[in-house]
Amino acid sequence: EGLEHKDFYLKEIPEISLPGDFRIPIMLVENFNYSLEEDDLILSFFLPKGSYATILLRELMKPEDPYLAGF
């Protein structure tokens, strides 16, 4: 989408603009399993309602710069 952090800064009301950050995810992951099939890593898990798989995957992959990782 071509968005950057500065796109969320409001010049008109700078006091409501915050830099943003990542927060520590608190989620219960159940039935976590993995397997390796040829060159593919297959993950299987269950997350409760309101949890996001992308957050779990980000934590598992731990990219050097999560802002550039596309999550």
Secondary structure, DSSP 8 states (H G I E B T S, - for coil): ----GGGG--SS-GGG-------------EEEEEEEETTEEEEEEE--TT--HHHHHHHHH--SSTTTTT-
